[in-house]
Amino acid sequence: MVVNASYDFYRRNEKWILLLLVLLSYPLFFYRLGDRDIWAPDENEYIQVNREMVLDGHWIYPTANGQPYSIKPPLFNWVGSIFSSLSGE
């Protein structure tokens, strides 16, 4: 029976290969894991803009608490407002 040489290599070095994969994946998944909150601190401001967009109809020029909100382009708010109006909220 002929055994594939690469398969034999992986069987002998299985633990080392796994350790190498874990070490290489550290920068992708675990580096600076707790540096930033999951929820952004200004998330309530985005929600207020979406709410006013749906209720008051300020789709072209968004407002937050009745004041013009020109910090970011309105595409993000348009998407959020459309999904919130589709769900009925």
C-alpha positions as CSV (number, residue, x, y, z in Angstrom):
1,M,0.0,0.0,0.0
2,V,1.4,3.4,-1.0
3,V,0.9,6.2,1.6
4,N,0.9,9.7,0.5
5,A,4.0,11.5,1.8
6,S,2.3,14.7,2.6
7,Y,-0.5,12.9,4.6
8,D,2.2,11.1,6.6
9,F,3.9,14.4,7.3
10,Y,0.7,16.0,8.6
11,R,-0.1,13.0,10.8
12,R,3.3,13.2,12.5
13,N,3.3,16.9,13.0
14,E,-0.4,17.4,13.7
15,K,0.1,19.2,17.1
16,W,2.8,21.5,15.8
17,I,0.7,22.6,12.8
18,L,-2.3,23.3,15.0
19,L,-0.1,25.4,17.4
20,L,1.3,27.3,14.4
21,L,-2.3,28.0,13.1
22,V,-3.4,29.3,16.6
23,L,-0.3,31.5,16.8
24,L,-0.9,32.9,13.3
25,S,-4.5,33.6,14.0
26,Y,-3.9,35.6,17.1
27,P,-3.4,38.9,15.4
28,L,-6.6,38.4,13.4
29,F,-8.9,37.5,16.2
30,F,-7.5,38.4,19.6
31,Y,-5.2,41.5,19.2
32,R,-6.7,44.5,20.9
33,L,-9.9,42.6,21.6
34,G,-11.1,44.7,24.5
35,D,-10.0,48.1,23.3
36,R,-13.3,49.3,22.0
37,D,-16.9,48.9,23.1
38,I,-19.3,46.8,21.1
39,W,-21.8,49.6,21.1
40,A,-20.6,53.0,19.9
41,P,-21.0,55.8,22.4
42,D,-22.9,57.9,19.9
43,E,-25.3,55.2,18.8
44,N,-28.2,57.0,20.4
45,E,-27.6,60.0,18.2
46,Y,-27.8,57.8,15.1
47,I,-31.0,56.4,16.3
48,Q,-32.5,59.8,16.9
49,V,-31.6,60.9,13.4
50,N,-33.3,57.8,12.0
51,R,-36.3,58.4,14.1
52,E,-36.7,62.0,13.0
53,M,-36.2,60.9,9.4
54,V,-39.2,58.5,9.6
55,L,-41.5,60.6,11.8
56,D,-40.8,64.1,10.4
57,G,-39.9,63.2,6.8
58,H,-36.4,64.9,6.8
59,W,-35.0,62.5,4.3
60,I,-32.9,64.9,2.3
61,Y,-31.3,66.8,5.1
62,P,-31.4,64.8,8.3
63,T,-31.8,66.4,11.7
64,A,-31.0,65.4,15.3
65,N,-33.2,67.0,18.0
66,G,-34.5,69.5,15.5
67,Q,-31.0,70.7,14.5
68,P,-29.4,69.9,11.2
69,Y,-27.2,66.8,11.3
70,S,-24.4,67.1,8.7
71,I,-21.7,65.2,10.5
72,K,-22.0,62.1,8.2
73,P,-23.4,61.5,4.8
74,P,-27.1,60.3,5.1
75,L,-26.7,56.9,3.4
76,F,-26.3,55.1,6.7
77,N,-29.3,56.9,8.1
78,W,-31.4,56.2,5.0
79,V,-30.8,52.5,5.3
80,G,-31.5,52.4,9.0
81,S,-34.7,54.4,8.5
82,I,-35.9,52.2,5.7
83,F,-35.4,49.1,7.7
84,S,-37.1,50.6,10.8
85,S,-40.1,51.7,8.7
86,L,-40.4,48.3,7.1
87,S,-40.4,46.6,10.5
88,G,-43.1,49.1,11.7
89,E,-41.0,50.8,14.4
